[in-house]
């Protein structure tokens, strides 16, 4: 057995900033496969293998019929690479819905080159759209939960004998093997460390586009992904794991918060440093959920010369503590994070409407008891830049409620925010918002995955028409942010790169 885990090529809207994936899921899989005695490797098709020049992959722009620009290896090049290197098992990573067709085309090309190669897919998007994936005829199985323990079982014993998988049976029907206790480790620490050494770090450094927009003007350095936990204590409807919280969920409640030990996290940081990583990207959905644990970890990190490129998920309530007169900003906590390398942390306010926060965001932010402009000023004063995330366009959100978010965004900019990103809520498959959108008639069942992007409204029949939501978003973006920021983002976009490249 010889397995290859593939990050497929990536397609972008013109306004998006191109960057490689390089997320942790495939790296955990490779380590687990190797622990089971299966030779395994990684291919990030957005940049290519060691034998590919990034001028011919990441910096090659292909305008597609759907209007999106694709970067990376061609699908035929991927298939040739798989066949030439004698891989007989392929796993395709699919976390992000707008990249669904990139996974399909990758699998199609490989099956066309050699129909005997077994192809599997995993990730929240693949398991949420398992029927679509299997109906293509390109996939031998779809992993319905975390894959570290059950992917080796599927490879060695057959997918029909592995729990936590969906596949087409001999009668041509989709068969689902439910998860059971063998699908999950008793402790996250039982999993082998991710195979970071398989990542094309040298190419990532040249590209210099880590996750999140760097507002610190730091010198480009080697960056790598890490996670200290899985899941989240909250259950926001728009979150990609919000439908994976229940014990009765098909995935086995993997959305619940679980933690690596402090010792394991420090060992992982040490391992990354040994690979010359200087900058960390935390993939946690709620990095700061256990405050004492976080303080202990990052007190140990202070002085190690690391910086943080960004964090996937934090919750602003964790920057507060109970005081004599209610919630107070925990300045000591912020200073520990700053000293450990957090000179930039995302600031997810989500909405300026308390009704929207209560209904869609688990009520985790309280606009009355939590003084967000003061928190922003405090973070700015101690040296942490905090780009703001704001959402407008929920199904029943009124225009007045959207304008409340824009007003709060102005206040946060006045308090020191470097910029505000106005996202439009997208009902990603796997989220509660997806269930709401389908049942409420806001989204057709035959939706086009190519348009599922935070930059454009997807839901129809909403209280505020989608065209008006997009108009309000654009007005807010121009009113709230500086011209310098807007110009920088334009120059980072794939559309700008397309226009500026005379070879296209």
N, C-alpha and C positions, 0 to 999 in steps of 0.2 A: 504494500500500500504506500502510495506517495500522494500527499494532499497539498493543494494550493488554496489559500484563502485570499479572495480578491476583493479589494476596494474597486468598484467599477469606475469607468470614466464619469465625469460630472458635467451636467448641463446647467446653464445659468440664464436668468433673465438679464437684460442689459444693465439694470441698476444694481446687480449683485456684485460683491467682491469675490473674485475667485480665490480659493485656497484648497489645498489637499485635505483629505479626510483624516487619515492617520489616527482614528479613534481606537479605544482600547479593546473593544469586543474581539476583533480578529486576533489580537496579540494574546489574549487569554486563551483563545481556541488553539492556537499553534502550540502554546506551552502544554496544554492538556493533551493534545494529540501526541506530542513527543513523549509525554509521560506514559502514554499507553503504548509506546513502541511504534508509532506511526510517523514516518518522516513527513515533515510539514514545513511550509514556507509561506511567505506573504508576497503579494503583488499589488502595489498601489498603482492601478492603471492610469491614474491622473498624471503620474510622473514617469512611469515605466520602470523596467528593471535596471540593473547596473549597466547593461549593454545598450540602453536607450539614452539618447541625448534629450534633455528636457526641452530643447528647442523644437523637437519633433513630437513632444507629448504635451506637457503642461502649457507651453507657449504656442502651441498650434491651435488656432481657433477655427472651428468648423460650424458654420451657420446651418442649422437644420430646418427642415420644412415646418416644424412647429414654432419657428421664430426664436428658439433658444440657441445659445452658443455652447457647443460641446468642446471640452478640452480633454487631452489625454491620448492614450493609445487608441488606434482604431480597433473595432471589434475583431476584425480579421487578424490583426497583429496579436491580440490577446489569445485568440484560438491557436495561432501558430506557436506562440510561446508555450502554451499548455501542452500541445502535442510534442513539440521539439524536446521538452524537458521531461517527457514520460510521466506526467501527472495523470493518475487514473481516478482521483477524487478531487472535486472542486467545491469549495464553499463560497457563496457570494453574499457579501455583507449588504443588508438593506435596512437601514434605520430611517431614511428620509423619504417621504412619499413623493416629492417632485423628482426623485431619482429612480422611480420604479422602472421606467422603461429602459434606463441604463442597465439595470440588472437583467431585464428580459433580453435585451439585445446581446449582452455579454454571454448569457446562457445559450441563446440561439446560435451564436457563432461557434461556440465550443461544441455543441451537439452536432452541428453541421459538419465540423471537422472530424469528429470522432463520436458517433452515437453511443459508444460503449462507456464513455467517461461518465461516472456518476456525478450529478450536480445537485447540490443542496443549497438552501437559502435560509438565513436567519436574521434576526433583528426585529424591532418592534413593528416596522412597516410590513415586513414579510409575513410575520405571524398574523397581523391584523387583516392582511389581504391574501391569506393563504389560498382561498379559492381562485383568485385571479392568477396567482403564481402557478398553481398546479394545472389550471386549465390551459396554460400556454403549451403544455406538453414538454417543456424543457427541463423540468425539475423532478428529481427523484424523491425529494422530501423537503418539508418545511419544518424547521425547528420552532416549537410552540412556546419555548421558554428559554432560560439560560442554557447555553450549549456545552459548557465545559465538561460535564459529566456524561451527557447523553449523545454527543456527537461521535465520540469513539465507539460507543455501543452500536450506533446506527451503521457505522462503517464496517465494524468487525462482525456484527451479528445480523445485519440487514435492518433496514428502517422499519419493516413490519414487526420486528421483534424488539423495538426500542420504545420506551415510554416517552411521551412528550413530543410526538411527531405526527404530521399529517402527510398523506401520500395517496396516490391513486392505486387502488387494489386491482386484482386480476379481473374484476368485473367492470373496470372502468369507472368505479365510484370513488369519491373522496372518502378516505378512512382516517379517523382521528384516534390516535392512541393517547389517552389522557395522561397527565403528569402523575407521578407518585413520589414517595419519599426518596427514591433513588436518584431523582433528577437534581437534587439540591445538596450542597455541602452543609454539614452541620454548622460550620463556621466559615466565613469568607477566607479566613487565614488558611484553611485547608487547601485552597486553590493554589496552584503554582503561580509564581510571579509572571506577569506578562512578558512576552518575548520582544522587549523593546529593541534588542540588538538586530532584529529583522527589519526595522524601519529604515527607509532611505534618508537618514538624517542629513547627509551631505546635500541632497537635492532640496530638502526642506529649507535648509539654511540659505541656499541661493535664492529660493523663491521668496523667503522672508515674509510669509503671510500666515502667522499663527492665528488661532481662533480668537475672535474679538478684535476690535480696532485698537491698536496701541496708541494711547494718547500721552505716553510718558517721554517720547523722543529718545528711547533707549537705543543703544547700539544693537544691531541684530546679533543674536547668539543662538546656540543650539537649544531647541525647546522640545519638550516631550510631555505626553499625557500621563496622568496619574489619577487614581480614584481612592478615596479613603473610606467610602461607603457606597451602598446601593439603596435606591429608593428614597422616599421623602416622608416626613411626618404629616405633610399636608396632602390634599387631594383636589387640586385645582382642575376645573373641568377642561381647560385648554391644554393641560399637560399631557405629553405623549404616554405617560405611564398611569394616568388617572383611572383607567379601566383595569388595572392590574393590581389592585389593592386587596381584593376579596379572596378569602380562602377557597371560595367556589369558582374563582376565575380559572379559565382554561390554562393560564400561565402559571398558576400556583402561587398567587399573591406576592410576586417578586417586586412589586412596587412599594412594599412596606420597607421602612428604614431598617437596614442592617449595617453593621459597622465592622471594619477591620480594626484589629487591636492597635494601640498606639505603637507597640513594638514593630508590628508588621509595616505600618506606614513609614516609620523611620528607616527600616531596612530597604523599603522600596525607593525612598528618596536617596539613600546611599547608593543603591544600584544605579539609579539614573545619573548620579554624579560621576560614577565610575565610567559611564558612557559619554562623559564630557557635556552632559546636559546642564545648562545654566539657567534655564527658564522653564517653569512648570505651568502646565494647563490642567486645572482640576476639573475632571468630568463629573464630579458629584452633582446630584440633583439638589442636594441641600447640605452643602459642605459644613456649615456652621451649626448644625442642629444640636450637638452636645457640647456646650460651651467649655466646660472644664477639660474635656478630652482635647478639644481644639487648642485651648491654651497650652496644655502640656506638650502637644505635638509641636506647635510653632515656637514655643520657648526653646525647644531643642534645635530648631532650624535656624534660629537667630545666629548670625555670624558665619553662616556657611556659604555666603556669596551667591545665594540664589535669588531670583526674582520671579514674579508671577506674571505670565502672559495674560491670563484671565481665568475666570471661573464659570463653569456651565450654570450652576444654580446656587444662589444664596437667598435667604429670607431676611428681610429688614428687621423683623422682630428680634432676631438674635443679636443685633447691635444695641439692644436695650437691656436694662435690668430693672427689677422692682426697686423703687426708692420710697422715701417717706411719703411723697405726695403722688405716687403713681409711677408710671414707666419713666425711666431716665436713660439717657444715652450712656452706654458703657465705654467711656473714653479709654480706660485702661486696656480693655479688650482690643479696641481699634489700634492702640499703640503697639500691642504685642504683634498684631497682624502686620502692621507697617514695618516693624523692625525685622520681621521674618521674611520680608520681601514683597508684601502686598502694597505696591505703590499704585495699583489700579484694581478696583473691585466694581463689578456691575451693581447697579442700583435699581432693582426691579420694583418700582412703585405699582406698576400695572394699570392703575386707573385713578382718576381724581374723583370718582363717584363711589361713595360708600355702598350704595345699593349694588353696584356692579361687583365690587370687591366681595361683598357678602354672598352674592349669588354664584359667582363664577370662580372666585379665588379663595375659597374656604374661609373668608373673613380674616385672612392672616395679617392684613394691614388695616389698622384703625386710624383713620384720618383725624380723629379727635384726640386720641391719647398718644399718638406718635407724631412728633413734630418733624416732618421730613425736611423742610428747609433748614431747620437747626441741625439735623443730622448731617445734611449735605455740607453745611458750613464747617461743622466739626471735623468731618473727614477731610475736607479741603485744607483746613488750617493745619492739620497734623501731617499732611503730605500724601494723602490718598486721593487719587482722582477717581471719580465715580460717575461713569456714563450712565444715563438713565434709560430704562426700558419702560415704555408706556404703550398701552393698547387701546385702540378705539375701533368700534364696529361690531360689538356683540349683537346677537340676533334681536334682542328687544331694547337695546340701548338707544336712548333718545339723542337728538342733536345737542340738547342742553347738557346732557351728561358727558358727551364727548368734549364739549367746550370747557367743562369743569377740569378735565384732564389737561387740556391745553393751557388753562390758567395756572394749574399747579406746575406744569412744565416750565412756564415763565418764571415762577418763583424759585424753582430749583436751579435754573440757569443763573438767576440773580444771586443765588447762594453759593455758586462756585461750580456747578456741573459743567463739564467740558462740552457735552452735547446731549441731546435727547433723541432717541430713536423711537419713532411712532410705528408700532407694528399693528397689523390688522389680524384679529384672531382667526386662526385657520382650524377647521375641524379635522385634524389629522386622524386617520384611522388608528384605533387603539386608545383614543381619548374619549372622555365622557361628552365633550362638545360634539364629537362625530355622531354619537348616538342621538344627541339632541337635534343635530342638523338633519339627520336622516328622518327621524320620527316627526320633526316639526315641519318638514317640507322645505327646509332651507338648502338642501343639497340633494340632487338626483342620485339614485343608486348607481347609475352608469357614469359617475363623475370622471373627469379627465385628470389623471394624476399629475400631468405635466404642469398644470396651473396652480398646484397646491404650494403656495409660497407666501411667506409673511408679508410680502410687498404688495400683494393685490387682494382685493376682496373676492372670496370664493362663494360665500353664502348669498343666496337670493331671497327675495320676499321678506327682507329684514325691515325693522321699523324705519330705519334710515336707508334709503336706496343705496346699493353698493357703489354707484357712480358718485353719489354725494359723499359717502365715506372716504373714497379715494381722493376726492377734491379737498375735503377737510384735512386729510392726512398731509397732502401736499402743501396746503396753506400753513398748517401748523409747523411743518418741517422748515419752511422758509421764514416764518415769523420768529420761531424760537431759536433756531440755530444760527451760528455766525456764517458769514459768506465764506470765510476761510475753511470751516469744517465742510460745508457743502461742496466747495471746490475740491478739497482733498478726497472726499468720498467719490466724487465724479471721476477723478483721475485713477482711483483704485478699481473702478467698476469694469466688468467684462465688456460692456458696451463701448466704453472709452477706448479700451485696448483694441477692440475690433476696428473702430474707426481710425485709430492712430496707426494701425499696422497695414502698410501698403501692400503686403503680400496676400491679404485676404481676398 
